Amino acid sequence: MLETMLRDSITAMWLLWLAYWIVAARQAKITRWREDILVRVADLALLLCAAALLLGREWLPGFFVAPFLGQGIVLPIIGTAATALGLGLAIWARVHLGRNWSGTVTLKEEHALIRTGPYARVRHPIYSGVLLALLGAVLAIGEWRVVIAFVLVLAAFVRRVLAEEKYLREIFPQYAAYSRETSALIPLVF
């Protein structure tokens, strides 16, 4: 019963996060440059596959829905808390980034390098938050499909981080110093 409530709360948190993301995207600055469409399609394919794994439990073969973690309530509670914390971090970073946000590697009109708030510790806190939320889902749900979804999202985000880092170094001379002072995804680690 409690496990079902926790899983439902994770689903609700993700849906609320997605609704906020869609509404907030409308306030972004006008794009001056965007990365190649083939690269964006590759990222989108990874993210859509991950979403299908997360949402399509009923349609997946047995291996994908097989549990890999033992039963109990401790990990689902920790996982639900991690999901809430991760989505909260992603929203805080998105709010702090303001109109400079983009869902792809782009150059916005009057683009600014944000180094305050969550960006003072991590260069890509939105990705960090989403990955923490997915790690929470892995712990709470404990099925292989969620692990595979996590790996797919991680692959898409690492590719984006590398592309964004390259581009930001070209645009902002101070980005090299910023990258020496902060971690890319995990504070004090990566």
C-alpha positions as CSV (number, residue, x, y, z in Angstrom):
1,M,0.0,0.0,0.0
2,L,2.7,2.5,1.0
3,E,4.9,1.4,-1.9
4,T,2.0,2.1,-4.3
5,M,1.5,5.5,-2.8
6,L,5.2,6.3,-3.2
7,R,5.2,5.2,-6.8
8,D,2.1,7.3,-7.5
9,S,3.7,10.3,-5.8
10,I,6.8,9.9,-8.0
11,T,4.6,9.8,-11.1
12,A,2.8,12.9,-9.9
13,M,6.0,14.8,-9.2
14,W,7.3,14.0,-12.7
15,L,4.0,15.1,-14.3
16,L,4.0,18.4,-12.3
17,W,7.7,19.0,-13.2
18,L,6.9,18.3,-16.9
19,A,3.9,20.7,-16.8
20,Y,6.1,23.4,-15.3
21,W,8.8,22.8,-17.9
22,I,6.4,23.2,-20.8
23,V,4.9,26.4,-19.4
24,A,8.3,27.9,-18.4
25,A,9.7,27.1,-21.9
26,R,7.5,29.8,-23.4
27,Q,9.4,32.5,-21.6
28,A,12.8,31.7,-23.0
29,K,14.7,34.3,-25.0
30,I,14.7,34.2,-28.8
31,T,17.2,31.7,-30.2
32,R,20.0,33.1,-32.5
33,W,21.8,29.7,-33.1
34,R,20.9,26.1,-32.5
35,E,22.9,22.9,-32.9
36,D,22.3,20.6,-35.8
37,I,18.9,18.9,-36.0
38,L,20.4,15.4,-36.3
39,V,22.2,15.8,-33.0
40,R,18.9,17.1,-31.4
41,V,17.0,14.1,-32.9
42,A,19.6,11.7,-31.4
43,D,19.1,13.2,-27.9
44,L,15.4,13.2,-28.3
45,A,15.4,9.6,-29.3
46,L,17.3,8.6,-26.2
47,L,15.0,10.7,-24.0
48,L,11.8,9.3,-25.7
49,C,13.1,5.7,-25.2
50,A,13.7,6.5,-21.5
51,A,10.2,7.9,-21.2
52,A,8.7,4.8,-22.9
53,L,10.6,2.6,-20.4
54,L,9.3,4.6,-17.5
55,L,5.7,4.9,-18.7
56,G,5.2,1.7,-20.6
57,R,5.5,-0.9,-17.8
58,E,2.4,-2.8,-19.0
59,W,3.8,-3.3,-22.5
60,L,7.3,-4.3,-21.7
61,P,8.7,-7.8,-21.8
62,G,9.3,-9.5,-18.4
63,F,13.0,-8.7,-18.1
64,F,12.4,-5.0,-18.1
65,V,9.9,-5.1,-15.3
66,A,11.9,-7.7,-13.3
67,P,13.0,-6.3,-9.9
68,F,16.7,-6.0,-9.2
69,L,16.4,-4.7,-5.7
70,G,15.1,-6.6,-2.6
71,Q,11.7,-5.9,-1.2
72,G,11.2,-3.4,1.6
73,I,10.0,0.1,2.2
74,V,13.3,1.9,3.1
75,L,14.6,2.2,-0.5
76,P,11.3,3.4,-1.9
77,I,11.1,6.1,0.8
78,I,14.7,7.2,0.1
79,G,14.0,7.0,-3.7
80,T,10.9,9.2,-3.4
81,A,12.8,11.7,-1.3
82,A,15.7,11.8,-3.9
83,T,13.2,12.2,-6.7
84,A,11.6,15.2,-5.0
85,L,15.0,16.7,-4.2
86,G,16.3,16.2,-7.8
87,L,13.2,17.7,-9.4
88,G,13.4,20.6,-6.9
89,L,17.0,21.2,-7.9
90,A,16.1,21.1,-11.6
91,I,13.3,23.6,-11.1
92,W,15.4,25.9,-8.9
93,A,18.1,25.9,-11.6
94,R,15.6,26.5,-14.3
95,V,14.1,29.4,-12.4
96,H,17.5,30.8,-11.7
97,L,18.6,30.5,-15.3
98,G,15.5,32.5,-16.3
99,R,15.0,33.4,-20.0
100,N,18.5,32.0,-20.9
101,W,17.2,28.4,-20.7
102,S,16.9,26.2,-23.7
103,G,16.0,22.6,-24.2
104,T,18.9,22.2,-26.7
105,V,22.4,23.6,-27.2
106,T,21.6,27.1,-28.4
107,L,22.7,30.7,-28.4
108,K,20.1,33.0,-27.1
109,E,19.7,36.7,-27.8
110,E,21.7,38.6,-25.2
111,H,22.9,35.3,-23.8
112,A,24.4,35.5,-20.3
113,L,26.7,33.2,-18.4
114,I,24.9,32.5,-15.1
115,R,27.2,31.7,-12.2
116,T,25.0,32.2,-9.2
117,G,22.5,30.1,-7.3
118,P,22.9,26.4,-8.1
119,Y,25.2,27.4,-10.9
120,A,27.8,28.6,-8.3
121,R,28.5,24.9,-7.5
122,V,27.5,22.9,-10.6
123,R,27.7,24.1,-14.2
124,H,24.7,21.9,-15.3
125,P,22.4,21.7,-12.2
126,I,19.3,21.0,-14.3
127,Y,20.9,17.8,-15.6
128,S,22.1,17.0,-12.1
129,G,18.6,17.4,-10.7
130,V,17.0,15.2,-13.3
131,L,19.6,12.5,-12.9
132,L,19.2,12.6,-9.1
133,A,15.4,12.3,-9.6
134,L,15.9,9.3,-11.9
135,L,18.3,7.7,-9.5
136,G,15.5,8.2,-6.9
137,A,13.1,6.4,-9.2
138,V,15.6,3.6,-9.6
139,L,15.7,3.1,-5.8
140,A,11.9,3.5,-5.4
141,I,10.8,1.3,-8.2
142,G,13.7,-1.1,-8.3
143,E,13.1,-2.5,-11.8
144,W,15.5,-2.9,-14.7
145,R,13.5,-0.7,-17.0
146,V,14.2,2.3,-14.7
147,V,18.0,1.5,-14.6
148,I,18.0,1.4,-18.4
149,A,16.1,4.7,-18.6
150,F,18.6,6.2,-16.2
151,V,21.5,5.1,-18.5
152,L,19.8,6.5,-21.6
153,V,19.2,9.9,-20.0
154,L,22.7,9.9,-18.6
155,A,24.1,9.2,-22.1
156,A,22.0,12.1,-23.6
157,F,23.1,14.5,-20.8
158,V,26.8,13.6,-21.0
159,R,26.7,14.3,-24.8
160,R,24.9,17.6,-24.1
161,V,27.3,18.6,-21.4
162,L,30.3,18.0,-23.7
163,A,28.6,20.0,-26.5
164,E,27.5,22.9,-24.2
165,E,30.9,23.1,-22.6
166,K,32.6,23.4,-26.0
167,Y,30.2,26.0,-27.2
168,L,30.3,28.0,-24.0
169,R,34.1,28.2,-24.0
170,E,33.9,29.7,-27.4
171,I,31.2,32.3,-26.4
172,F,32.4,33.3,-23.0
173,P,36.1,33.8,-22.3
174,Q,35.5,33.5,-18.6
175,Y,34.0,30.0,-19.0
176,A,37.4,28.3,-18.6
177,A,37.9,29.8,-15.2
178,Y,34.3,29.0,-14.2
179,S,34.8,25.4,-15.2
180,R,37.9,25.1,-13.0
181,E,35.9,26.5,-10.1
182,T,32.9,24.3,-10.4
183,S,31.9,20.7,-11.2
184,A,30.0,19.8,-14.3
185,L,27.4,17.5,-12.8
186,I,28.2,16.4,-9.3
187,P,29.6,18.9,-6.8
188,L,33.3,18.2,-6.0
189,V,33.3,15.2,-8.3
190,F,32.4,15.6,-12.0
